[in-house]
Amino acid sequence: MGIVKISDQMHDNLRSASDALSRSINAQAEHWMRVGMLAELHPALSYGDICQLMLRAAQSNEPGLSFVKPVPPAPAAARTPRRAAR
């Protein structure tokens, strides 16, 4: 376990959200970090899709988020070509 320093504003946001959702401040922070990590790994997923991933992981007793693989990059033909430096 470690210590994470956050701004006072973020702590206030955590406190408000944790009160509203009946979670501890630490549980709320961990939830937001988990959602944020999955959003970065899977940028095409909506918040609802991310929640479904987390629910499936909990139901299958998967530890942590190790079951989540990053989305593979698009095929080269689908990417926008970069201009060559002059």
Secondary structure, 3 states (H helix, E strand, C coil): CCCCCCCHHHHHHHHHHHHHCCCCHHHHHHHHHHHHHHHHHCCCCCHHHHHHHHHHHHHCCCCCCCCCCCCCCCCHHHCCCCCCCC
